[in-house]
Amino acid sequence: MRPARPAASLRLWLQSTTIIAVLAGYTVLVVLTLSLNRIERRQAHQQLIDRISAALIQRVRSPDQFMPVVAPMVMPGVAVKLLSMGSEFEPRLQWRAEGVILESASPLMLRDGQLRSLLLRQDVTDSMAQQKLSLQLLAAAAGASALLTGLLLRPVMTYGLLRPLEALGQQISSYRSLSAPPPPLDVASQPQELQPIAATFNAMQERLASSWERQRTFVDGVAHELRTPITLISGHAQSLQRQPAAAALGPSLALISAEARRMGAMVSDMLDLARKDAGRLELRRQPIDVEDILLEAFERLAGGADGRLRLQAPQDEGPLPLAAGDPERLAQCLVVLIDNALRYSLAPAPVRLLAEATAVSLVLHVVDRGPGVAAAEREAIFERFVRGQAAVNTRGSGIGLAVVQLLMEAMGGLVMVSEAPGGGADFQLHLPRFEGPQLPAALAAEQLSGEVLP
């Protein structure tokens, strides 16, 4: 496979093309000047030949009378001579030590009917020097014109091409969310050449927004419709498990109950995504003790972890500062990360839970000893329905981490992953510190106590 060619600069291409066009124009001008000079020299040379020949035909009866008749007609720098018939040749330039000579031999008939050849040598050194000077001036003019054209093209292309393209690019890049897109591009305000691009983009945006709305409505509707039957299945399975007569069906009922819980969690994630897209996702903002959240998650999941889940005490002495966010949603995010870590790191590799404080945030770590996450995938795995290479043989829907990201961002925090010391993945939940009545800059103008975040 051939390597991709680097993208070319439109401005550089236009400048280069224009300068080449200017130089090509001057090259054509030089060629025309040389051709015209050559034609003029030949015409002047031929006129001199015709004038001398006419005088000789009328006045010279024999070769002996040639020089006395021709001498008064010969100008400085011109030499003539009679040659025998058959030595004719076209005008040609000869570069000699004394200068540049234009000479020719043309047929001549004397008055007595004799046929001879008239050799005419004309010194054109001054004419060639003038031609050389003209060519040098044209070359200098071509260089100056190319330089001036390049200098003038830069502001012309900047304000006439690049600025409109940059403005159009900024308007297009503002379309970051299909759920709340900005107004369509104003086609009439664009330069004439960019109007078809703007119109095409508006049409494409309308198609995408329509498709996104249909998808969002479908996901929202399906999630709501599935919620009730999944709840009924889970409730009946748990009810049957408590009946003594159902002991023989215990494994099957346990499997039904576990799968119903897993489907319920998936439906809950789908509802969160649909609410976020519709702008209806609600979160509370209040002080959070992250150590309590870690302990609750540990106690909740340790029973099914076969002793692999480890709760690590904070390195700092004393309690950690409070974080700002929604404790229930933070616990939801933590459960997703712990569940993933237990599935991706094979037994008996442990999964460690710990929390630490930084200057501006509280960080919860879920550290496993699994295959880790490749650097090229550390952003993509938080997108919807995207799974990393390590998830090839592992069950999953591809929406768990996407929900974690949207919940953390809605709380003013973030989720990220890095390589754990000794191998594995270190998933981190960052939340801003609780700063009393006022939240940090990330949560400015919001109050914490029980406030609902849309």
Long-range contacts (C-beta under 8 A, 24 or more apart in sequence): 10-161, 11-154, 11-157, 11-158, 11-161, 11-162, 14-153, 14-157, 14-161, 15-150, 15-153, 15-154, 15-157, 18-149, 18-150, 18-153, 19-146, 19-149, 19-150, 22-142, 22-145, 22-146, 22-149, 23-142, 23-146, 26-138, 26-139, 26-141, 26-142, 26-145, 27-142, 29-138, 30-135, 30-138, 30-139, 33-131, 33-134, 33-135, 33-138, 34-131, 34-135, 37-127, 37-131, 37-134, 41-91, 41-102, 41-124, 41-127, 42-91, 45-91, 45-102, 45-104, 45-120, 45-122, 46-91, 48-78, 48-120, 48-122, 49-104, 49-106, 49-118, 49-120, 52-80, 52-118, 52-120, 53-106, 53-108, 53-118, 56-108, 56-110, 56-111, 56-118, 57-108, 57-109, 57-110, 57-111, 58-111, 59-111, 60-110, 60-111, 61-110, 61-111, 61-112, 62-110, 62-112, 62-114, 63-110, 63-114, 63-116, 77-122, 77-123, 78-120, 78-121, 78-122, 78-123, 79-120, 79-121, 80-118, 80-119, 80-120, 80-121, 81-118, 81-119, 81-121, 82-108, 82-116, 82-117, 82-118, 82-119, 83-116, 83-117, 83-118, 83-119, 84-116, 84-117, 85-115, 85-116, 85-117, 86-117, 87-117, 87-119, 88-117, 93-124, 98-123, 99-123, 99-124, 99-125, 100-124, 100-125, 100-127, 100-128, 160-191, 164-190, 164-191, 164-194, 165-194, 168-194, 168-197, 168-198, 172-201, 175-205, 178-208, 178-209, 178-212, 178-277, 179-212, 179-216, 179-276, 179-277, 179-278, 179-279, 180-279, 181-205, 181-209, 212-277, 216-274, 216-277, 216-278, 219-270, 219-273, 219-274, 220-271, 220-274, 220-278, 222-270, 223-267, 223-270, 223-271, 223-274, 224-271, 226-263, 226-267, 227-264, 227-267, 227-271, 230-260, 230-263, 230-264, 230-267, 231-264, 233-260, 234-260, 234-261, 234-264, 266-397, 266-399, 269-397, 269-399, 269-400, 269-402, 269-403, 270-399, 272-403, 272-406, 272-407, 273-384, 273-399, 273-402, 273-403, 273-406, 276-406, 276-410, 279-454, 280-454, 281-406, 281-410, 281-454, 282-452, 282-453, 282-454, 283-325, 283-326, 283-329, 283-407, 283-410, 283-411, 283-452, 283-453, 284-326, 284-327, 284-328, 284-450, 284-451, 284-452, 284-453, 285-324, 285-325, 285-326, 285-411, 285-439, 285-443, 285-446, 285-447, 285-448, 285-451, 285-453, 286-324, 286-325, 286-326, 286-327, 286-448, 286-449, 286-450, 286-451, 287-322, 287-323, 287-324, 287-434, 287-448, 288-322, 288-323, 288-324, 288-325, 288-326, 288-327, 288-330, 288-362, 288-431, 288-434, 289-319, 289-320, 289-322, 289-323, 290-320, 290-323, 290-330, 290-355, 290-362, 290-364, 290-431, 291-319, 291-320, 291-355, 293-327, 293-330, 293-331, 293-334, 293-364, 294-334, 294-353, 294-354, 294-355, 294-364, 296-331, 297-331, 297-334, 297-335, 297-338, 297-353, 298-353, 300-335, 301-335, 301-338, 301-339, 301-342, 305-342, 305-351, 306-347, 306-348, 307-348, 308-342, 308-345, 308-347, 308-348, 308-349, 308-350, 308-351, 309-338, 309-342, 309-350, 309-351, 309-353, 310-350, 310-351, 310-352, 310-353, 311-352, 311-353, 311-354, 312-352, 312-353, 312-354, 313-354, 314-354, 314-355, 314-356, 315-356, 316-356, 316-357, 320-355, 320-356, 320-357, 320-362, 321-357, 321-362, 321-433, 321-434, 322-362, 322-433, 322-434, 323-361, 323-362, 323-431, 323-432, 323-433, 323-434, 324-411, 324-412, 324-431, 324-432, 324-433, 324-434, 324-435, 324-439, 324-440, 324-443, 324-448, 325-411, 325-412, 325-413, 325-431, 325-432, 326-407, 326-411, 326-453, 329-407, 329-410, 329-411, 330-364, 330-407, 330-411, 330-429, 330-431, 332-403, 332-407, 333-403, 333-404, 333-407, 333-408, 333-415, 333-429, 334-364, 334-366, 334-429, 336-400, 336-401, 336-403, 336-404, 337-366, 337-404, 337-427, 337-429, 338-366, 339-400, 340-396, 340-400, 340-401, 340-427, 341-366, 341-367, 341-368, 341-370, 341-425, 341-427, 342-368, 343-394, 343-395, 343-396, 344-368, 344-370, 344-371, 344-390, 344-391, 344-394, 344-425, 345-369, 345-370, 345-424, 346-370, 349-424, 357-433, 360-432, 360-433, 360-440, 361-413, 361-430, 361-431, 361-432, 361-433, 362-430, 362-431, 362-432, 362-433, 363-428, 363-429, 363-430, 363-431, 364-428, 364-429, 364-431, 365-426, 365-427, 365-428, 366-426, 366-427, 366-428, 367-420, 367-424, 367-425, 367-426, 367-427, 368-420, 368-424, 368-425, 369-420, 369-422, 369-423, 369-424, 370-424, 370-425, 371-424, 372-419, 372-420, 372-423, 372-424, 372-425, 373-417, 373-419, 373-425, 378-416, 378-417, 378-418, 381-417, 382-415, 404-429, 410-453, 411-453, 412-439, 412-440, 412-442, 412-443, 413-442
